């Protein structure tokens, strides 16, 4: 009799625990909630990247070094550049490939300026005679945005070209444009590539950070 009572009590406790325990599956109201698919994750990633790039948390894309007696640019401030690389890593949006590409852009520009392959300019007041981070914003390849809305980069719409379990090619466009928006904004596209690192999609390439174009003089 005592044994039977213990069995019943144990069964009752197990049933109560199962009723009270939180569900480990993603079921709500009889519907299974699927995790965001890769395309949705990639769209979220590129929006986060552009928002971050345009925020106060971002990096100084051109860490210029100037002379003490004038404001002529004589190279790149490599101490500031090192801090930029650390911030890119800490953001957790960028693949190692992207960070190294940016590193090589700055180191190459530094050498070209020091070897006078790029003419000197006043760092305070003149646009750098460079393609990179000079006339247009590398994060968007634009000088402004096509609408007056809060958080405009949240309207970016991604189109995936190729995608597998490890990498993908895509481009983004401005989304939710008004009917009377200029046609050039509707035709605009920005290429990028993503790779999966440690189970997370990260940006490996951005069109505005293309190495060949970014290390050329303005107009070339």
C-alpha positions in Angstrom: 0.0 0.0 0.0 2.8 2.4 0.9 4.6 1.4 -2.3 1.5 2.1 -4.4 1.1 5.5 -2.8 4.7 6.5 -3.6 4.2 5.5 -7.2 1.0 7.5 -7.6 2.7 10.5 -5.9 5.7 10.3 -8.2 3.4 10.1 -11.2 1.5 13.1 -10.1 4.6 15.1 -9.6 6.0 14.2 -13.0 2.7 15.2 -14.7 2.6 18.5 -12.8 6.2 19.2 -13.8 5.5 18.5 -17.5 2.5 20.9 -17.3 4.5 23.7 -15.7 7.8 23.3 -17.6 8.3 25.8 -20.4 8.1 24.3 -23.9 11.4 23.8 -25.6 9.8 23.8 -29.1 8.9 26.9 -31.0 5.1 26.2 -30.9 2.6 28.9 -30.3 -1.2 28.4 -30.5 -0.7 25.1 -32.3 1.6 26.8 -35.0 5.2 26.0 -35.4 7.3 29.2 -35.6 10.2 28.6 -38.0 13.5 30.5 -37.5 14.2 33.2 -39.9 15.6 31.7 -43.2 19.0 32.7 -44.6 17.6 35.3 -47.0 15.8 37.1 -44.1 19.0 36.9 -42.0 21.0 38.4 -44.9 18.6 41.2 -45.3 18.7 42.0 -41.6 22.5 41.8 -41.7 22.9 44.4 -44.5 20.5 46.8 -42.8 22.4 46.4 -39.6 25.7 47.0 -41.4 24.6 50.2 -43.2 22.9 51.5 -40.0 26.1 50.9 -38.1 28.2 52.4 -40.8 26.2 55.6 -40.7 26.1 55.8 -36.9 28.4 57.4 -34.3 29.6 53.8 -33.4 31.2 53.5 -36.8 34.9 54.1 -37.8 36.7 57.0 -39.3 37.0 55.6 -42.8 40.0 57.8 -43.7 42.2 58.1 -40.7 44.4 60.9 -42.2 47.8 61.9 -40.9 48.7 65.6 -41.3 51.9 67.6 -40.7 52.3 69.5 -37.5 52.8 72.8 -39.3 50.1 72.5 -41.9 47.0 70.5 -42.6 48.5 68.7 -45.6 47.9 65.0 -45.6 51.1 63.0 -45.5 49.7 59.5 -45.0 47.4 57.5 -42.8 47.3 57.6 -39.0 48.1 53.9 -38.4 47.4 54.0 -34.7 43.8 55.2 -35.5 43.6 52.6 -38.2 44.4 49.8 -35.7 41.6 51.1 -33.5 39.3 51.0 -36.6 40.2 47.3 -37.2 39.3 46.5 -33.6 36.0 48.3 -33.9 35.1 46.4 -37.1 35.9 43.1 -35.3 33.9 44.0 -32.3 30.8 45.0 -34.4 30.4 41.3 -35.3 29.0 42.1 -38.7 32.1 41.7 -40.8 33.9 38.6 -42.0 37.7 38.4 -41.6 38.0 38.8 -45.4 36.2 42.2 -45.3 38.3 43.4 -42.4 41.6 42.5 -44.1 40.4 44.1 -47.4 39.8 47.3 -45.5 43.1 47.0 -43.8 44.9 46.7 -47.2 42.9 49.6 -48.6 44.3 51.9 -45.9 47.8 50.5 -46.0 48.0 50.9 -49.8 46.7 54.4 -49.7 49.2 55.3 -47.0 52.0 54.1 -49.1 50.8 55.8 -52.2 50.5 59.1 -50.4 53.9 58.8 -48.8 55.5 57.9 -52.2 53.7 60.9 -53.6 51.8 58.8 -56.1 48.8 60.8 -54.9 49.2 64.5 -54.8 49.0 66.2 -51.4 45.9 68.1 -50.3 44.6 70.1 -47.4 43.0 67.6 -45.1 40.9 70.4 -43.6 38.7 71.8 -46.3 39.5 69.9 -49.4 38.0 66.6 -50.7 40.7 63.9 -50.8 41.8 63.2 -54.4 40.7 59.5 -53.8 37.9 57.3 -54.9 37.5 55.9 -51.4 35.4 57.8 -48.8 35.7 61.1 -50.7 32.9 62.2 -53.0 30.4 59.5 -52.1 29.7 57.4 -49.0 31.2 53.9 -49.3 28.4 52.3 -47.2 25.8 53.4 -49.7 27.7 54.9 -52.7 25.3 57.8 -52.4 25.5 61.4 -51.1 22.1 61.3 -49.5 19.0 59.1 -49.3 15.9 59.1 -51.5 13.4 60.0 -48.9 12.8 61.8 -45.7 12.0 59.0 -43.3 13.3 58.1 -39.9 15.8 55.2 -40.0 15.9 55.2 -43.8 18.3 52.3 -44.0 15.7 50.0 -42.5 13.9 50.2 -45.9 16.8 48.6 -47.7 15.5 45.6 -49.7 17.8 42.7 -50.5 17.8 40.6 -53.6 19.9 37.4 -53.4 21.6 36.3 -56.6 23.3 33.0 -55.5 23.2 31.3 -52.1 24.4 28.1 -50.5 25.1 27.0 -47.0 28.5 28.9 -46.9 28.3 32.0 -49.0 26.0 34.2 -51.0 26.0 37.0 -53.6 23.4 39.7 -53.4 22.5 43.3 -54.1 20.3 45.8 -52.2 18.0 48.5 -53.4 16.1 51.3 -51.8 12.7 49.9 -50.7 9.3 51.6 -50.3 10.0 54.4 -52.7 7.2 56.8 -53.5 5.7 56.7 -57.0 7.1 60.1 -57.9 10.7 59.2 -56.8 13.3 59.9 -59.4 14.0 56.9 -61.7 17.7 56.9 -60.8 16.9 56.0 -57.2 14.7 53.1 -58.4 17.4 51.8 -60.7 20.2 52.0 -58.0 21.7 48.8 -56.8 24.6 48.0 -54.4 26.4 44.7 -54.7 27.6 42.7 -51.6 28.7 39.2 -50.6 28.2 37.3 -47.4 29.9 34.2 -45.9 29.0 32.2 -42.9 31.5 32.3 -40.0 30.9 30.2 -36.9 27.2 29.7 -37.9 26.6 33.5 -38.5 26.2 35.3 -41.8 28.7 38.1 -42.1 29.6 40.6 -44.8 32.7 39.6 -46.8 32.5 42.2 -49.6 30.8 45.6 -50.1 30.8 47.4 -53.4 31.8 50.7 -51.8 34.9 49.0 -50.4 36.1 47.4 -53.7 39.9 47.2 -53.4 40.8 48.2 -56.9 38.5 51.2 -57.0 39.2 52.3 -53.5 42.9 52.5 -53.9 42.8 54.5 -57.1 43.0 58.3 -57.4 39.8 60.2 -58.0 38.5 59.9 -61.5 40.4 56.7 -62.3 
